[in-house]
Each structure stands twice: as C-alpha cells, then as structure tokens.
C-alpha cells in the first residue's frame, strides 16, 4: 500500500482533528504569540504523525532546495535562534499576488540555513518545513527529480492546504508579512 493511503487509513482522523484544532485555535481569543506558537505545536504534531509513513531519510535535504514561504513571525524566530539579522520585513497582503513568481526563483536554490547538508535551525524551522514530507513508495523521487529553476519539486505529499491557510491567515490578521526564507536571509 502506498505511504499516502496507509497514512490516511491509519491516521486520517488524527490529521483531521489536528487541522480542526488549528482552526479552533486561530478563531479563539488568545494573544497572538499563543496562537502562533500553538500553530507551530500543531505543525509538530502533524510532523510526528506523518513521519512514520514517509520514506524520508536522515541527511536527505532535497526539500531544502524548494521555495519556502515564511511569515515575518517565523523569520524573527529564525533570526533570534541563528543570530542572523533579517534582510527584509517581507511582503504585505497587497504584495502577495506577486509572491508566487518571486518564489519560483528560489526553486533549486539551497536554503540559507542548510549547512553541510543539515538544517542549522531545525528546532525553530518554519511550519512549512515541519509539514512537508515525501509520501511516495521510497525516496527515489527525491533522488531523481531535477533540482533546477525550471523544474518543480515533485514528490507525493499530503495536502495540508487547510492548515497552511489557517496559519497564514492568522499571521496576516496580526500584521505579519511573508517572503521566501532566502528573501529574509540571503546567502552570504
């Protein structure tokens, strides 16, 4: 049975519950910092639920060459953890329409925080990094799909659009801006 089918048959209800928790948290009356950290905790729970079903292997950094949209809240966490200053404040909601094209320029470009093949900010990695997994039969898709600006990364993954929207809308509601991780932290 493919990883995706097995995951959904065994953990589909739990994943649905976690997404519902994210909606409930976002709609609640908690302070922004509690909502933001709670959404990252939910991303961690999604990660721990998905990980046993994925063929992702330690030291693989294929997804670290993808465009990665982060909020200014996450960028500030990355800055505090890494000691690197943010180069930009990100884009506002009005500028978001252009973001897709801007993000494509980073396809195939290593993440700023990829150091010697490892994530140097793993404990505070963005939500999108916490929730992205390969759900193919094996890691072959990651090894053979080209990493280049003309090619998109193609690995079967779980559609967590609803979680991503809840997280993004919560960030926007509190004035966060967005950009690719390399916009906030260009490689030196």
N, C-alpha and C positions, 0 to 999 in steps of 0.2 A: 504494500500500500504506500503511495507517495506520502512524503512527510506532511504535506498540507492536509491531505484527507485524514491521516491519522491524528494530527493535532486537533483538527476541528471535531472529529468524532469523540475524542477523549477530553478535550479542553475547551470546546466551543462555548459552553455555558459559562465557564470561568472567564473567558476572554470577554464575552458579552457583559458579564457582571462588572468587570474592571472598567469597561468603556462607560457603562451606566454610572459607576462611581465617579468617573471623571466628569460626566455631565452634571451630576448632583453637586459635586464639589465646586465646579465652575459657577453654578447657579446660586450657591449659598452666600451667606453674608460674612464670610471670613475675610480677614485682611488679605490683601494681595499676596504678601510674602507666604502666608499659609497656603493659599490656593496654588501658587507657583510651585512651592516645594512639594505639596501634596500631589500635584500632577506629575512631577518627576518621580515621586514614590510609586505612583501607579504605572509609569513607564517601566520602572524597575520590576514591578510585579509582572507586567506583560512580558518583559525580557526573560524572567526566570520561568515563566510558563512556556514560552516558545522555545527556549534554548535546548531542552532535551530532545526536541523533534528536528533540530536543524543539523545539517552536515557541516556547519561552520566549524573550522578547526582553529586551534590556538595558533597564533602567528600569521594567520591569513589577514591581509589588510586590503583586500580587493575593494571593499565598500569605502575605504578611506581615500579613494580616488574619485568619489562621486561628489556632485554638488550637494552641499549640506546647508539648508536654511536654518538659521538660529535666530532667536529673539535677542534683543539687547539685554534682557534679564539673564539669559544663559551666557551671553558674551561677557557680562560683568562677572559672573561666577568663574568663567574660564580665566579672565584677567586676574582676579584675586588669587586663584589657585596657581596659575603659571607665573605670575609676576610680569606678564607681558601687557603693555598698555594697548587699549583699543585704538585702532586707527580711524574708525568712523563711528557714528552713532546709529548707523543703519538707515533704512528707508521707512517712511511713513506709509500709512494705508493708501494714500493718494498715489504714491510712487510704486506700489506693489504690482501694478499691471505690467510694468517693465521687468519685474524681477525674474520671470521665467527665462527670458533671453539672457539677462545678466548672469543667471545661474548656469546656463549651458556652457559658458566659457570656462567653468571650473571642472567640467566632466573630464576626467583623466588627469587632473592636477592633484598631487598629493596634498592631504590636509596639512596645515601648518604644524599641527600637534603630533604628526606621525614622525616619530624619532626612532631610527634604527629598526623600522618595521613594527613598532609598537605605539599604542596610544599613550601619550605622556600625560593626558588629562582624564584618564579613564574614570576615576571616581566622580568627576563632575561633567562627564561628556553630555552633550545635548540630548534631548528627548528623542530626536530622530535617529541618533546613533544607538540609543538604547532599544529602540523598537524595530530596527531593520535587521532582517535575517534572510538567509537563503533557505528556502523550503523545497529545494529540488531533491532528487534522489541522492545526490552526492555533491561534492564541491567542484565538480567538473565545470559547471557554468562559470564559476568564478575564475577558474584557471584558463579557460579558452576564450571567454568573451573579451574582445579587444578593449583596451583602455585607451581611448583617444577622444578628442573633442568632437569628432563626427559620429561617434558611436555611443549609444546609451547603454548603461549597465543593465543587463537582462538576467536576472535570477528570479525564480519564482519566490514570491513573498506574500505575507499576509496583508490584506488590505486593512490598514488601520487609519484610513482617512478620517473616520469619525473622531477618533482620539486626537489626531493631528489638528482637526478643525476646532475642537473644544479647546485644546491648548493654545492654538494661535489666536482664536477669538478672545480668550481670557487675557492673553498678553496685550492684544490690541486695545481691549477695553481699558487697560491701565496705562496706556500710552507707550507701550514698548514699540520698538521699531524692529525691522528684520533685515537680514542680509546673509550672504554666504559666509561661512566661518572664515574664509580667506579674505573677505572684504574687511571683516573686523580685525583679523590678524594676518596680514600679508606675510608670506615667507620672506625671511631676511636674505 
